[in-house]
Structure formats: C-alpha cells, structure tokens
Amino acid sequence: MAPTARPLAVVTGASSGIGLELAKLCAENGHDLVIAADRPLAEAEGELRRLGATVDAVQADLATRDGVARLVSAVRGRPVATLMANAGHGLGHAFLDQDFADIRHVIDTNVTGTLDLIHQLGRPMRDRGEGRILIVGSIAGYTPGTFQAVYNATKAFIDSFSMALRHELRDSGVTVTCLMPGATETEFFERAGMEDTQVGQSKKDDAAFVARTGYDAMMKGEGDVVAGLKNKITTVIASVTPAGMLAEQHRRMAEPGSGKG
Ligand SMILES: NC(=O)c1ccc[n+]([C@@H]2O[C@H](COP(=O)([O-])OP(=O)(O)OC[C@H]3O[C@@H](n4cnc5c(N)ncnc54)[C@H](OP(=O)(O)O)[C@@H]3O)[C@@H](O)[C@H]2O)c1
C-alpha cells in the first residue's frame, strides 16, 4: 500500500473480538492500519477498508520471532502513532493435563511476542518523542487462575509490565495504557476450551464497549483502565483478598464442568 498522510496504527489480534473493535475505532478516528492475526484477515480487512482506512494485513503467529518480524517489516519504517498490543489467548483445564506446547504458546503469544513487538516498535516511537501504546492485560492478572493458571500469570506479567514501561517512558512523549477487561463476549473462551465452565457460560461484557473504554483511556493518556463498574469493584476487592481465597474462587469459576452443562 502507498503511504498516506494519515497516522498509522498497528493492531494485533484484529481478526476478532476486542482487537477488531479496537482496529475499527482507529479507522473511524482517521488512522491507517497494519493489522495482524494468526488466521486469514480478509474479512476484518474489508470491514476496516469500508471505514476509510488503508489496511496492510499480516497473517503471522505472533508467538514466534519470525511472526513478529513479519509484522514489523509490514510497517516499513513508517512512524507508528498508535500501537495496540492486543493479541492473546487463554488455555483452560488443569496445568498438568495441558499439553506443554499449548502452555508455551500462551506464554510466547501473551508475553514474549507482545514484548518483542513493543521493544521493536517502541524504540522509534521514543526516538520521535511521540506515540501511544495500548496493551491489553486483564483483570485476570489480579487473581491466581486455578484451572487457567498459565493464562492468568501471563496477564499478571502484562499488567505489571505495562505500568513499569509507562513510568520508564514518563518524560518521553510516549504514553502507555493498559486495558484490563473482565469476561468479554468474544471467541476467547471457546478457544481456551472453557465453554463448559461457569465463567465460560456467564453473561459477559460487549467487546465494542470494552474496546471503547480502552481507546478513550489511551487517548486521555491514562495508565490503566478496568472495563466496567462490576470489574472495577472486582479488582478493588481482589486487591485486599488473600491469594488463596482468590485461587479457590477461581476454581469455582473455571473448573471444567463447573458450568450448567
Ligand atoms: N474475552 C475476555 O474475556 C478477555 C478478558 C480479559 C482480557 N482479554 C484479552 O483480550 C485480548 C483479545 O482477546 P479476545 O477476547 O478479543 O479474544 P479473541 O476473539 O479470541 O481474539 C484474540 C485475537 O488474538 C489473536 N491471536 C491470538 N494468538 C495469536 C498468535 N499467536 N498470533 C497472532 N494472533 C494471535 C487472534 O487471532 P487468530 O484468530 O488468528 O488466532 C485474535 O485476533 C487478549 O489479549 C485476551 O487475553 C480477553
């Protein structure tokens, strides 16, 4: 695609859910886009083009160094105004029953690939002295995730990392915002193999609402934002609840078969 005068947004995990809604907000607000996901992106690409954006789509596994490199090369050195590190996935069931390759893919996507991308695209943003970074963490980062142990731990990492990076970049002109959704209506629970759990079957937040909450917080340059009042209350309570109690509550929500069936 030929470069345009519009600011560029890079959005990962834009094939569905929160990432697609974030990409739509970027397009509606005058950005061109580089989007990435592991599945074909033709549908998302068409939707975003209809909103007036020029779109480069990269199908790549962002759990790999090669996948991240392909996304970075699609940026072609253009200044990135907005970087949305959203790609991520869960993994239900007991740790010892999970396949280690799947465990590793969660860590490599949610943590290693996310950091690799921010490291590569964040440096030129800092050098230019401008830009906004939105990182999608989770309120799961507040709770030991019994029957989703690795996922919750990756989100604790991301929630913590985001705030530290924000403070490292305090005087740089680059803002860092962490969006922490609660359970949201997307393909997340199906992909994590958690459809038979209480949380998988619960009423969830709307992905467009969650994305709007994150987008607005990013535009205001806020440090972190929890989407929705109920989730805000959950995080306040979690901050003063013993970890063992939280882990037991999570068991009831996430244990296979804990849903109504
Ligand atoms: N839904 C929730 O309840 C919830 C709550 C808190 C936080 N979050 C976070 O929100 C973010 C978005 O999830 P979502 O709920 O919108 O789920 P989703 O509908 O499953 O979307 C996840 C997106 O990430 C992409 N992705 C996952 N692994 C990838 C990989 N290795 N390489 C490239 N792309 C990859 C997916 O692309 P492919 O389809 O190509 O794999 C998809 O576009 C995630 O970071 C998730 O942890 C979700």
The ligand as a Tripos MOL2 file, in Angstrom:
@<TRIPOS>MOLECULE
LIG
   48    52     1     0     0
SMALL
NO_CHARGES

@<TRIPOS>ATOM
      1 N1        -12.5430  -12.1790   26.2580 N.am      1 LIG1
      2 C1        -12.2170  -11.9870   27.5260 C.2       1 LIG1
      3 O1        -12.9570  -12.3520   28.4610 O.2       1 LIG1
      4 C2        -10.9310  -11.2670   27.8720 C.ar      1 LIG1
      5 C3        -10.7950  -10.7620   29.1710 C.ar      1 LIG1
      6 C4         -9.6290  -10.0950   29.5050 C.ar      1 LIG1
      7 C5         -8.6250   -9.9310   28.5720 C.ar      1 LIG1
      8 N2         -8.7690  -10.4330   27.3300 N.ar      1 LIG1
      9 C6         -7.6630  -10.2570   26.3550 C.3       1 LIG1
     10 O2         -8.1400   -9.5590   25.2410 O.3       1 LIG1
     11 C7         -7.2930   -9.8470   24.1180 C.3       1 LIG1
     12 C8         -8.1540  -10.1550   22.9250 C.3       1 LIG1
     13 O3         -8.8910  -11.3530   23.1570 O.3       1 LIG1
     14 P1        -10.4130  -11.5240   22.7220 P.3       1 LIG1
     15 O4        -11.2110  -11.7030   23.9370 O.co2     1 LIG1
     16 O5        -10.8180  -10.4810   21.7700 O.co2     1 LIG1
     17 O6        -10.3620  -12.9730   22.0280 O.3       1 LIG1
     18 P2        -10.4520  -13.4470   20.5110 P.3       1 LIG1
     19 O7        -11.7460  -13.0560   19.8960 O.co2     1 LIG1
     20 O8        -10.0880  -14.8780   20.5520 O.co2     1 LIG1
     21 O9         -9.2990  -12.6140   19.7860 O.3       1 LIG1
     22 C9         -7.9360  -12.8600   20.0150 C.3       1 LIG1
     23 C10        -7.1420  -12.2750   18.8710 C.3       1 LIG1
     24 O10        -5.7320  -12.5060   19.1320 O.3       1 LIG1
     25 C11        -5.1900  -13.1950   18.0200 C.3       1 LIG1
     26 N3         -4.1330  -14.1170   18.4050 N.ar      1 LIG1
     27 C12        -4.1290  -14.9970   19.4320 C.ar      1 LIG1
     28 N4         -2.9750  -15.6730   19.4490 N.ar      1 LIG1
     29 C13        -2.2420  -15.2100   18.4070 C.ar      1 LIG1
     30 C14        -0.9720  -15.5070   17.8850 C.ar      1 LIG1
     31 N5         -0.1720  -16.4420   18.4580 N.pl3     1 LIG1
     32 N6         -0.5380  -14.8440   16.7930 N.ar      1 LIG1
     33 C15        -1.3190  -13.9350   16.2080 C.ar      1 LIG1
     34 N7         -2.5330  -13.5870   16.6500 N.ar      1 LIG1
     35 C16        -2.9770  -14.2270   17.7330 C.ar      1 LIG1
     36 C17        -6.3480  -13.9410   17.4140 C.3       1 LIG1
     37 O11        -6.0060  -14.2030   16.0890 O.3       1 LIG1
     38 P3         -6.2500  -15.6540   15.4450 P.3       1 LIG1
     39 O12        -7.7010  -15.7650   15.3560 O.co2     1 LIG1
     40 O13        -5.6010  -15.5340   14.1480 O.co2     1 LIG1
     41 O14        -5.6190  -16.6410   16.3620 O.co2     1 LIG1
     42 C18        -7.4710  -12.9280   17.5440 C.3       1 LIG1
     43 O15        -7.3890  -11.9790   16.5240 O.3       1 LIG1
     44 C19        -6.3880  -10.9970   24.5570 C.3       1 LIG1
     45 O16        -5.1090  -10.4870   24.9080 O.3       1 LIG1
     46 C20        -7.0910  -11.5380   25.7860 C.3       1 LIG1
     47 O17        -6.1930  -12.1470   26.6860 O.3       1 LIG1
     48 C21        -9.9060  -11.0930   26.9370 C.ar      1 LIG1
@<TRIPOS>BOND
     1     1     2 1
     2     2     3 2
     3     2     4 1
     4     4     5 ar
     5     4    48 ar
     6     5     6 ar
     7     6     7 ar
     8     7     8 ar
     9     8     9 1
    10     8    48 ar
    11     9    10 1
    12     9    46 1
    13    10    11 1
    14    11    12 1
    15    11    44 1
    16    12    13 1
    17    13    14 1
    18    14    15 2
    19    14    16 1
    20    14    17 1
    21    17    18 1
    22    18    19 2
    23    18    20 1
    24    18    21 1
    25    21    22 1
    26    22    23 1
    27    23    24 1
    28    23    42 1
    29    24    25 1
    30    25    26 1
    31    25    36 1
    32    26    27 ar
    33    26    35 ar
    34    27    28 ar
    35    28    29 ar
    36    29    30 ar
    37    29    35 ar
    38    30    31 1
    39    30    32 ar
    40    32    33 ar
    41    33    34 ar
    42    34    35 ar
    43    36    37 1
    44    36    42 1
    45    37    38 1
    46    38    39 2
    47    38    40 1
    48    38    41 1
    49    42    43 1
    50    44    45 1
    51    44    46 1
    52    46    47 1
@<TRIPOS>SUBSTRUCTURE
     1 LIG1         1 GROUP 0 **** ****
